[in-house]
Amino acid sequence: MKIQPAGFLLLGLPVLAVAQQAPLNDNPATKGASLDTQQVTARNQLPGEAMSASQGYVTADDINSRPLLRTGEVLELVPGLVVTQHSGSGKANQYFLRGFNLDHGTDFATFVDGMPVNMRTHGHGQGYTDLNFIIPESIGALSYQKGSYYADVGDFSGAGSAALQTADVFAQGLAQLSLGEDQYRRALLLDSLSNAQGDWLYALERNTYDGPWSDIREDLDKTSLLLKHRRTLAGGKLSLSFMGYDNQWNSADQIPQRAVDSGLIDELGSLNDSVGGESSRYSLNAIWQREGVQASAYAIRYDMNLWSDFTYFLDDTVNGDQFEQVDKRWIYGGQISYLWHSEMAGLAMSNRIGADLRYDDIGEVGLYRSKQRQRMGTVRSDRVGELSSGFYGENTLYWNERVRTVLGLRYDHYRFDVQSRVGSNINGVDLHANSGKASDDNIALKGSLIVALNRDWESYLAAGQGLHSNDARGTTIQVDPADGSAVAAVDPLVDSMGYEVGVRGIMAGRLSTSLALWQLDLDSELLFVGDAGNTEASRASRRKGLEMTLYYQLNERWNMDLEYAWTKAELRGDAAGGNEIPGAVRNVLQAGISSQRGAGWFGSLRLRYFGERPLVEDGSVTSDPTTVVNLRSGYSLNSWVFSADVLNLFDSRDHDIDYWYASRLAGESSEQEDIHYHVIEPRTVRLAAAYQF
């Protein structure tokens, strides 16, 4: 199988091919180029294909070889990206990349089969990225592109993007049962078949889990389903898929250090045992492609109710500070793109144009005060319509057999319509003034210069503008729901500007490596606000860093990898409070050794380290670094596969997440600023038996 040309896209994101050889000369836009066929590891994007040193793809074999504590950790296959959790297993993960505490996804765009995962104007946080609906074994491949240099991605693209593709067929059917400590139970059934009418595929997952917490049963109850059909239609390939997901859980949220130090609770305890959530996601998706034409359409139904309590008795000394966040919406959208090859003045080139459309019909996005999950009153509840359209063009010009340029232009337009669902709220504030309409647009220019140093190495110079949209409610707000005071609206769209210089190459057909130096300027930073449990716009920022990857193929089955990222992140403009960005991780290191599944023994050993990060702007309070090691060992015999995962192998007591903010415990006379953290789950063993058919 040959890797598709770099310009050949699926739904605006790179086609992912599982291949070991890909002669560049087969690309009609690169005839005459001298780069030869290369033997590469699964984690590398081929020379002759990439637009920057920060692009890559991951095969299904690599994904399935890793032991995962949570579904969202599949994104840790993106070099330098850290996935943690500060709440229950049904909530979106916390993501860190390139000096961003991305909260639950802002500034990193994520797609599944071309459908956006990031939620705009979400009840819990802008760009909320919940990957719990994904069945990891159903992923056929993952592509990533860090930075803002790619014309096919608009919203949330400052730090980069990732595209997960579900498999079109499974090599074998699989029935698997997994059992683990703390009542961990997981059942998986998947298979595919082909006939004259096309290819059919299904995957079904059931998962329950109580968690290791000392005073909370997590009581996770998750069901995920994937149905997919592919067939020939009108001379092209049509893919239809349905995804279903339903989940409910209890949460052990972050806890204050002083509560543990005083003996009030232990590190696995909590101060409110009634927090948690319910969430569901159902989608229909259609993809059609033929001879450079790609078209898709999707419809998504999403619901969430989330109960949280971060500050305990800070605001309400009698009933406590628990709150409920609500999000109920339909999302409709689609994309279309067209690629063609031509010549200009005798020079080969490829051209691509595309468009995408998305409409979020949000029936309710709301915030309520609650106690024991019972509503006490409305803080804010709105109905929102948010429409975006994007258009882009991209030209790749091959100046000679070693030099090519990529130039892209993107235009995005947004319209916001916010209507308050309540009059006066629990604080006696009339919220009608917060209803309104807004619109904004953005033009972004992106480009890359790629020079082949020889047949094995390429160098890259890239630059591009990106953007993230702000919460629609912030674009029309006039009064603060807490006290009725005047509030200034935020800009609907926030610009970013990124630069990168890098190199990548292959040594001896077994070692692939990349090195990138990058910088990203953002017009407005989004910072976590602990007492509200959300984010707010802050000053402009600048991030710069270095990223290095090494992937070595020991033999046909065994691989080693090393990924390191260093980042310096600062708010711009001197301020008395300091210029540090809370949560910005400076050092990230991941390393591992793994063998692909085959007859006999297989396994994977992985280490993840992310260093200390500032928790306040003046840098006076920092987190500790975090290190965790996971192990998988297994044996394959005929149709049976047996495996054991040891997660947190050395039983680390490091923290998944740390925040610094004010809270008040029951009995305290005043608020206290403190570190609030969520500990890594203790060492746990999970055993699995699978039958392949």
C-alpha positions in Angstrom: 0.0 0.0 0.0 1.3 3.5 -0.8 1.0 6.5 1.3 -1.2 9.1 -0.4 0.3 12.4 -1.6 0.5 15.1 1.1 -2.2 17.1 -0.6 -4.7 14.2 -0.7 -6.9 14.9 2.3 -9.8 13.2 4.0 -12.2 15.7 5.3 -9.6 18.4 5.4 -7.1 16.2 7.4 -4.3 14.0 6.1 -5.2 10.6 4.8 -3.5 8.0 7.0 -2.0 5.0 5.4 -0.4 2.0 7.1 2.7 1.4 5.0 6.3 0.6 5.1 7.3 1.7 1.7 6.1 4.7 -0.3 8.1 5.8 -3.4 7.7 9.6 -3.8 8.0 9.3 -7.6 4.5 7.8 -7.6 3.1 11.2 -6.7 2.2 12.9 -10.1 3.0 16.3 -8.6 6.6 15.2 -7.8 7.8 13.5 -10.9 11.5 14.0 -11.2 12.1 14.3 -7.5 15.2 12.3 -6.3 14.1 11.1 -2.9 14.1 7.3 -3.0 11.9 4.8 -1.3 12.7 4.6 2.5 12.1 2.0 5.2 10.5 3.9 8.1 9.1 3.3 11.5 5.4 3.6 12.1 5.6 6.9 13.9 7.3 9.0 11.2 5.8 11.0 8.3 7.9 10.3 5.2 10.3 12.9 3.8 8.6 14.2 0.7 5.2 14.4 2.4 5.3 16.6 5.4 4.8 20.4 5.6 6.7 20.8 8.9 8.9 18.8 11.3 5.9 18.6 13.7 3.6 16.3 11.6 3.3 12.6 11.9 1.0 9.6 12.0 0.5 6.6 14.2 -0.7 3.2 13.1 -3.3 1.0 14.8 -0.5 -1.5 15.9 1.2 1.2 17.8 -2.0 2.4 19.5 -3.0 -1.1 20.5 0.4 -1.9 22.0 0.1 0.8 24.7 -1.4 0.2 28.2 -4.0 2.9 28.8 -5.6 4.0 32.1 -8.1 6.2 30.3 -9.3 6.4 26.7 -8.2 10.0 26.2 -4.6 8.9 26.7 -4.5 7.9 23.0 -3.6 11.5 22.4 -0.3 11.0 24.2 0.8 9.4 21.0 1.2 13.0 19.9 4.8 13.8 20.9 4.9 16.3 23.8 1.2 16.0 24.6 0.3 15.1 28.2 -3.2 13.7 29.2 -4.3 13.9 32.8 -7.5 14.0 34.9 -8.7 16.0 37.8 -12.1 14.4 38.1 -14.1 11.3 37.3 -13.6 8.9 34.4 -16.5 10.2 32.4 -15.3 13.8 32.3 -13.0 15.2 29.5 -9.4 14.9 30.3 -6.9 17.7 31.0 -4.5 18.3 28.2 -1.0 19.9 28.1 1.0 20.8 25.0 3.5 23.4 23.9 3.3 25.3 27.2 -0.5 25.3 27.2 -2.7 24.0 30.0 -5.3 23.3 27.4 -7.9 22.8 30.1 -10.2 20.3 28.3 -9.1 21.2 24.7 -8.9 24.9 23.8 -6.2 25.6 21.2 -5.9 22.0 20.2 -8.4 20.8 17.6 -9.4 17.1 17.6 -11.4 15.2 15.0 -12.8 11.7 14.7 -13.6 10.6 11.2 -13.7 14.2 10.2 -16.2 15.1 12.9 -15.1 17.8 15.4 -14.8 16.7 19.0 -14.1 20.2 20.5 -17.3 21.8 21.8 -17.8 25.5 21.3 -19.6 27.5 24.0 -19.7 24.4 26.2 -21.2 24.2 29.7 -17.9 23.4 31.3 -15.2 25.0 29.2 -14.5 26.4 25.7 -13.2 23.7 23.3 -14.2 20.9 25.7 -12.8 17.7 24.2 -14.3 14.5 25.6 -12.8 11.4 23.9 -14.5 8.9 26.2 -16.9 7.8 23.4 -14.0 6.3 21.4 -13.3 2.6 21.5 -9.5 2.5 21.3 -9.3 -0.8 19.5 -11.5 0.7 16.7 -9.0 3.4 15.8 -7.3 2.6 12.5 -4.8 5.4 12.6 -4.1 8.8 14.1 -2.4 11.8 12.4 -1.2 15.0 14.2 0.1 18.3 13.0 1.4 20.7 15.7 1.5 24.4 15.0 -0.8 26.7 13.0 0.7 26.2 9.5 -2.0 24.1 7.9 -4.9 25.7 5.9 -7.3 22.8 6.4 -7.8 23.5 10.2 -9.4 26.6 11.6 -10.8 26.8 15.1 -8.7 25.7 18.1 -5.7 25.2 15.9 -3.0 27.4 17.7 -1.2 24.5 19.3 -2.1 22.0 16.6 -4.6 19.3 15.8 -5.1 15.5 15.8 -7.3 13.4 13.6 -8.4 9.9 14.6 -9.8 7.6 12.0 -11.8 4.5 12.8 -10.8 1.3 11.0 -12.5 0.4 7.7 -12.0 -3.3 8.3 -10.6 -5.4 11.1 -8.1 -8.1 10.3 -9.8 -10.4 12.7 -12.9 -10.5 14.9 -12.2 -10.0 18.6 -14.1 -10.9 21.8 -12.2 -9.6 24.9 -12.9 -9.6 28.6 -10.8 -7.5 31.0 -10.9 -7.6 34.8 -9.0 -5.5 37.3 -8.8 -4.1 40.8 -11.5 -1.8 42.2 -14.2 -3.6 40.3 -12.8 -2.8 36.9 -14.8 -4.7 34.2 -14.6 -4.2 30.5 -16.1 -6.3 27.7 -15.3 -5.7 24.0 -16.7 -7.3 20.8 -15.7 -6.2 17.3 -15.6 -7.7 13.8 -16.0 -6.8 10.1 -17.2 -8.7 7.1 -17.3 -8.1 3.3 -19.8 -9.1 0.7 -21.1 -7.8 -2.7 -22.8 -4.9 -1.0 -19.6 -3.6 0.6 -17.8 -3.8 4.0 -19.5 -3.9 7.3 -17.9 -3.2 10.7 -19.0 -3.1 14.3 -17.4 -2.5 17.7 -19.2 -2.7 21.1 -17.7 -1.8 24.5 -19.1 -2.1 28.0 -17.1 -0.7 30.9 -17.7 -0.4 34.7 -15.3 0.8 37.4 -15.5 1.9 41.0 -12.1 3.5 41.3 -9.6 3.5 44.2 -11.1 6.3 46.1 -11.5 5.9 49.9 -15.0 7.5 50.3 -16.5 7.5 46.8 -17.6 4.6 44.5 -16.9 6.1 41.0 -19.7 3.7 39.7 -18.6 4.3 36.1 -21.2 2.8 33.7 -20.1 3.3 30.1 -21.4 1.9 26.8 -19.9 2.7 23.4 -20.9 1.5 20.0 -19.6 1.9 16.4 -21.4 0.7 13.3 -19.8 1.3 9.9 -20.5 0.5 6.3 -18.4 1.1 3.1 -19.5 0.6 -0.4 -19.0 1.9 -4.0 -21.2 4.7 -5.1 -21.1 6.9 -8.2 -17.6 5.8 -9.0 -16.3 6.6 -5.6 -16.2 5.2 -2.1 -19.0 5.9 0.4 -18.6 5.4 4.2 -21.6 5.6 6.6 -21.1 5.3 10.3 -23.1 5.5 13.5 -21.5 6.1 16.9 -23.3 5.8 20.2 -22.1 6.6 23.7 -23.7 6.8 27.1 -22.0 7.2 30.5 -22.6 8.1 34.1 -20.1 8.4 36.9 -19.3 9.8 40.4 -16.2 12.0 40.8 -13.3 12.4 43.2 -12.3 15.9 42.3 -9.1 17.8 43.2 -8.6 18.3 47.0 -6.8 21.0 49.0 -3.4 20.1 50.5 -4.3 21.4 53.9 -7.2 18.9 54.2 -4.7 16.1 53.7 -2.1 17.6 56.0 -4.6 18.0 58.8 -5.8 14.4 58.5 -9.3 15.5 57.6 -9.1 13.2 54.5 -6.4 11.1 52.8 -5.1 11.6 49.3 -7.7 9.3 47.9 -10.5 11.1 49.8 -12.8 13.9 48.9 -14.8 16.7 50.5 -18.0 16.3 48.5 -19.2 12.8 47.7 -22.1 13.9 45.5 -20.3 15.3 42.5 -20.1 13.5 39.1 -21.9 13.5 35.8 -23.9 12.1 33.0 -23.0 12.4 29.3 -24.1 10.9 26.0 -23.1 11.4 22.3 -24.8 10.0 19.2 -23.6 10.7 15.7 -24.3 9.9 12.1 -21.6 10.5 9.6 -21.2 10.1 5.8 -18.0 10.3 3.8 -17.6 10.1 0.0 -14.4 10.3 -1.9 -13.4 10.0 -5.6 -10.4 11.0 -7.6 -9.3 13.9 -5.3 -12.8 14.9 -4.3 -13.7 14.5 -0.6 -17.1 15.3 0.9 -18.7 14.6 4.2 -21.7 15.4 6.4 -22.5 14.7 10.0 -25.1 15.2 12.7 -24.2 14.9 16.4 -26.5 14.8 19.4 -24.7 15.6 22.7 -25.9 15.9 26.3 -24.1 16.5 29.5 -24.9 17.2 33.2 -21.9 17.8 35.4 -21.8 18.4 39.1 -18.7 19.9 40.6 -17.4 21.5 43.8 -14.0 23.2 43.8 -14.3 25.7 46.6 -16.5 23.9 49.2 -17.9 26.7 51.4 -16.2 29.8 50.0 -19.3 31.4 48.5 -22.1 29.7 50.4 -21.2 28.9 54.0 -24.4 27.1 54.6 -25.2 25.0 51.5 -21.8 24.8 50.0 -20.5 25.7 46.6 -21.6 22.7 44.5 -22.8 23.7 41.0 -24.3 21.9 38.0 -23.3 22.6 34.4 -25.6 21.6 31.6 -25.0 21.3 27.9 -27.6 20.0 25.4 -27.1 20.4 21.7 -27.2 19.2 18.1 -24.2 19.8 15.8 -24.6 19.7 12.1 -21.8 20.2 9.6 -19.7 18.9 6.8 -16.6 19.5 4.6 -15.7 19.3 1.0 -12.3 19.5 -0.7 -10.8 19.0 -4.1 -7.2 18.2 -5.1 -5.7 18.4 -8.5 -2.3 18.3 -10.1 -1.0 20.7 -12.7 2.0 22.6 -13.9 3.1 26.2 -13.9 6.0 27.4 -16.1 7.1 23.8 -16.4 7.0 23.3 -12.6 4.9 20.5 -11.1 2.4 21.6 -8.5 -0.7 20.4 -6.6 -3.6 22.6 -5.7 -6.3 22.0 -3.1 -9.4 24.0 -2.2 -11.9 23.2 0.5 -14.7 24.4 2.6 -16.3 23.4 5.9 -19.5 24.4 7.6 -20.6 23.8 11.2 -23.8 24.8 13.2 -24.2 24.3 16.9 -27.8 24.3 17.9 -27.5 24.5 21.6 -30.8 24.0 23.3 -29.4 24.8 26.7 -26.0 25.8 28.1 -26.5 26.5 31.7 -25.0 26.9 35.2 -27.0 26.1 38.4 -26.3 26.2 42.1 -26.9 22.8 43.5 -26.7 20.7 46.7 -26.5 16.9 46.6 -27.2 17.2 42.8 -30.5 19.0 43.5 -30.9 22.5 41.9 -31.2 25.4 44.2 -31.4 28.1 41.6 -30.2 29.3 38.2 -27.0 31.3 37.8 -27.3 31.4 34.0 -29.1 29.5 31.3 -29.0 30.3 27.6 -30.0 29.0 24.2 -27.3 29.6 21.6 -27.0 29.2 17.9 -23.4 29.3 16.6 -22.6 29.1 12.9 -19.2 29.0 11.3 -18.0 28.6 7.7 -14.5 28.2 6.5 -12.9 28.4 3.0 -9.3 27.6 2.2 -6.9 27.1 -0.7 -3.4 25.6 -0.7 -0.8 25.3 -3.4 2.3 23.1 -3.3 4.9 24.0 -5.9 7.9 21.9 -6.7 10.7 24.3 -7.7 13.1 21.5 -8.4 13.8 18.0 -7.2 14.9 19.3 -3.8 12.8 22.4 -3.0 9.1 22.8 -2.6 6.9 25.4 -1.1 3.4 25.3 0.4 1.3 28.4 0.5 -2.2 28.4 2.1 -4.9 31.0 2.7 -7.9 30.4 5.0 -11.0 32.5 5.7 -13.4 31.9 8.6 -16.7 33.6 9.4 -18.7 33.2 12.7 -22.1 34.2 13.7 -23.4 34.0 17.3 -26.9 34.3 18.6 -27.5 34.1 22.4 -30.9 34.2 24.0 -31.3 34.0 27.8 -33.7 31.3 29.0 -34.3 33.0 32.3 -35.2 36.5 33.5 -33.9 37.1 37.0 -31.4 34.5 38.3 -30.8 33.2 41.9 -28.8 36.4 42.6 -31.6 38.7 41.6 -29.9 39.8 38.4 -31.9 40.4 35.3 -30.1 38.5 32.5 -32.1 39.7 29.5 -29.3 42.2 28.7 -26.9 39.3 28.0 -29.0 38.2 25.0 -27.8 39.4 21.6 -26.0 38.7 18.4 -22.4 39.0 17.2 -20.3 38.1 14.3 -16.7 38.1 13.3 -14.4 36.8 10.6 -10.7 36.0 10.2 -8.2 35.7 7.4 -5.1 33.5 7.9 -2.0 33.1 5.8 0.1 30.0 6.1 3.2 28.8 4.4 6.1 26.4 4.4 9.5 26.1 2.7 10.8 22.5 2.5 14.4 21.7 1.3 15.6 18.1 0.8 19.1 18.0 2.2 19.7 14.6 0.6 17.6 11.5 0.0 17.1 10.9 3.7 16.8 14.3 5.3 14.5 17.3 4.9 14.5 20.8 6.5 11.5 23.0 7.1 10.7 26.6 7.6 7.0 27.2 8.4 4.8 30.1 9.6 1.1 30.6 9.9 -1.8 32.3 11.6 -4.3 30.4 13.7 -7.3 31.2 15.8 -9.6 30.0 18.6 -13.2 31.1 19.0 -14.4 32.4 22.4 -17.6 31.3 24.2 -20.5 32.9 22.4 -21.9 34.1 25.7 -18.8 36.2 26.2 -19.4 38.0 22.9 -22.8 39.4 24.0 -22.5 39.7 27.8 -23.4 43.0 29.4 -24.0 42.2 33.1 -22.2 39.8 35.5 -24.7 37.1 36.6 -23.1 37.2 40.1 -23.8 40.8 41.0 -25.3 42.6 38.0 -22.2 44.8 37.4 -21.2 45.9 33.9 -19.0 43.4 32.0 -17.1 44.0 28.8 -17.7 41.6 26.0 -14.7 39.6 24.6 -13.5 39.4 21.1 -15.3 36.6 19.3 -12.1 35.3 17.6 -8.6 35.3 19.0 -5.6 35.3 16.6 -2.4 33.5 17.0 0.8 33.5 15.0 3.2 30.6 14.9 6.7 30.0 13.5 8.8 26.9 13.2 12.2 25.7 11.8 12.9 22.0 11.8 14.6 19.0 10.3 13.6 15.3 10.0 15.2 12.3 8.5 15.9 8.6 8.5 19.1 6.8 9.4 20.0 3.3 8.2 16.4 2.6 7.4 15.6 2.0 11.1 16.0 5.3 13.0 13.6 8.2 12.3 14.1 11.5 14.0 12.9 15.0 14.0 13.9 18.3 15.7 11.8 21.5 15.7 12.3 25.0 17.2 9.0 26.9 17.4 7.3 30.0 18.6 3.6 30.9 19.1 2.2 34.3 19.9 -1.4 34.5 21.1 -3.5 37.7 21.2 -5.4 36.6 24.4 -4.6 33.9 26.9 -7.3 31.8 28.5 -6.5 31.1 32.2 -8.1 28.7 34.6 -10.2 30.4 37.4 -10.4 28.1 40.3 -13.3 29.7 42.2 -15.5 29.5 39.1 -14.2 26.2 37.7 -13.8 27.8 34.3 -11.5 30.0 32.2 -11.3 33.7 31.5 -9.5 35.8 28.9 -6.2 37.3 30.0 -3.2 39.1 28.4 -1.4 38.2 25.2 1.2 35.5 25.5 4.3 34.1 23.8 5.5 30.5 23.9 8.7 29.1 22.3 10.3 25.7 22.6 12.2 22.8 21.3 10.9 19.3 20.4 12.8 16.2 19.6 11.7 12.7 18.6 13.6 9.5 18.1 12.0 6.2 16.9 14.2 3.2 16.5 13.1 -0.1 14.9 15.2 -2.8 16.6 13.8 -5.6 14.4 10.5 -6.5 12.8 8.7 -6.6 16.1 10.5 -4.4 18.6 10.6 -0.6 18.6 12.1 2.0 21.0 11.0 5.7 21.2 12.1 8.8 22.9 10.2 12.1 22.8 11.3 15.3 24.6 9.7 18.8 24.6 11.0 22.0 26.3 8.8 25.1 26.4 9.2 28.6 27.8 5.8 30.3 28.2 5.1 33.9 29.3 2.4 36.5 29.4 3.4 39.6 27.4 3.7 43.0 28.9 5.1 43.5 32.4 2.6 43.3 35.2 2.9 43.5 39.0 1.4 40.1 39.4 4.1 38.5 37.1 4.2 37.0 33.7 4.2 33.3 34.2 1.3 31.3 32.7 -0.2 29.0 35.3 -0.1 25.3 34.3 2.5 25.8 31.5 4.7 22.7 31.6 8.3 23.4 30.8 9.7 19.8 30.3 7.9 16.7 28.9 9.7 13.4 28.4 8.1 10.2 27.1 10.1 7.0 26.4 9.3 3.4 25.8 10.1 0.0 24.3 7.4 -2.2 22.8 6.8 -5.2 20.6 4.0 -5.6 18.1 1.6 -8.4 18.9 2.4 -11.7 17.1 2.9 -15.3 18.0 4.4 -15.7 21.5 5.3 -13.0 23.9 4.7 -9.3 23.4 4.8 -6.2 25.7 5.3 -2.5 26.2 7.1 -0.5 28.9 6.4 3.2 29.0 7.6 6.2 31.0 6.0 9.6 31.1 7.5 12.6 32.9 6.3 16.2 33.0 8.1 18.7 35.0 7.1 21.3 37.5 4.9 24.2 36.3 4.0 27.6 37.8 0.6 27.7 39.5 0.5 31.6 39.8 1.6 34.4 37.5 4.6 35.5 39.7 6.0 31.9 39.8 6.1 31.9 43.7 4.1 28.6 43.8 4.9 25.6 41.6 3.8 22.1 41.3 6.1 19.1 41.7 7.1 17.1 38.7 5.2 13.9 37.8 6.5 10.6 36.7 4.5 7.5 35.9 5.5 4.1 34.4 3.1 1.7 32.8 3.7 -1.9 31.7 1.9 -4.4 29.4 2.9 -8.0 29.0 1.1 -10.6 27.1 1.2 -13.9 25.2 -0.5 -14.9 22.0 -1.3 -18.6 21.4 -3.2 -19.5 18.2 -6.5 -17.6 18.5 -6.1 -16.6 22.1 -4.4 -13.5 23.5 -3.7 -13.1 27.2 -2.3 -9.9 28.6 -1.7 -8.0 31.9 -1.5 -4.3 32.3 0.3 -2.9 35.4 -0.6 0.8 35.5 1.5 3.1 37.6 4.0 0.3 38.0 6.0 1.9 40.8 3.0 3.1 42.7 3.8 6.8 42.3 2.1 9.3 44.6 2.8 12.2 42.2 -0.1 14.4 41.1 -2.1 14.3 37.9 -3.0 18.0 38.2 -2.2 20.9 40.6 -4.0 24.2 41.0 -3.5 27.2 43.3 -6.7 29.1 44.4 -8.7 30.1 47.4 -11.3 27.8 49.1 -12.9 27.4 52.5 -13.5 24.2 54.3 -16.4 23.5 56.7 -15.5 25.1 60.0 -12.9 27.5 58.6 -13.6 31.2 59.5 -12.1 32.6 56.3 -10.9 31.5 52.8 -7.4 30.2 52.4 -5.3 30.0 49.2 -3.9 26.5 48.8 -2.7 23.9 46.3 -5.6 21.8 45.2 -4.5 18.5 43.5 -5.6 15.2 42.2 -3.3 12.3 42.9 -2.3 9.7 40.2 -4.4 6.6 40.7 -2.4 4.0 42.7 -0.8 0.9 41.1 -3.5 -1.3 39.6 -3.4 -4.6 37.7 -5.8 -5.4 34.8 -6.0 -8.8 33.2 -7.5 -9.5 29.8 -8.3 -12.6 27.8 -9.2 -12.2 24.1 -10.4 -14.7 21.4 -9.7 -13.8 17.8 -12.0 -15.2 15.2 
